[in-house]
Amino acid sequence: MPPENSWLRHPRSGIPGLLVREQNGARIAFLPADIDRRYEQGNIPDHGDLLANLVRWAAKDDVSLEVKGPGLIDCHLYRQQNRIILHLVNLTSTGAWRAPVEELIPVGPLTVRVKLPEGVAGNKLTLTASKENAAHVRREGGWAQFEVKSILDHEVAVLE
């Protein structure tokens, strides 16, 4: 915005938009732009995809959590002895990028995949906010997968 600024005045600047490097087994990415701030301020999906892809590349696809489904969900994964705890917060709202939230909009279903660390069996799942104790967990290749039917404000999933 405004539309007059939506095109490049100089098609080639010579300034790289992304620098990536692998050094001593580590991957480094430098993005000389404030893509994260622009994503937060404008909810531009392409910026979110770019950031997510950069994180996956830098981590060599070695991530511990994958959540698929509609809505904007804030995720925090914790470990306590023989269990892992996933706190899911529904940030979806008509004013999702502005405070305060005027209305809660339920989202779901969400498919959740969690890499099981050593010492966590992942056989028992409890969804503490919705009180669903019989949620089905599918285990495969060191991962646990389950579905959260709906989240209004938040959900806490405990895998033991």
MOSUL-V794045 format. One record per helix or strand of 2 or more residues. SS is the DSSP state (H for helix, E for strand). FROM is the first residue (numbers start at 1). TO is the last residue. If there is no record, write none. Layout:
((SS/FROM/TO) (SS/FROM/TO))
This chain:
((H/3/5) (E/19/23) (E/26/30) (H/35/42) (H/45/58) (E/65/68) (E/73/80) (E/83/90) (E/110/115) (E/125/127) (E/138/140) (E/143/148) (E/154/159))
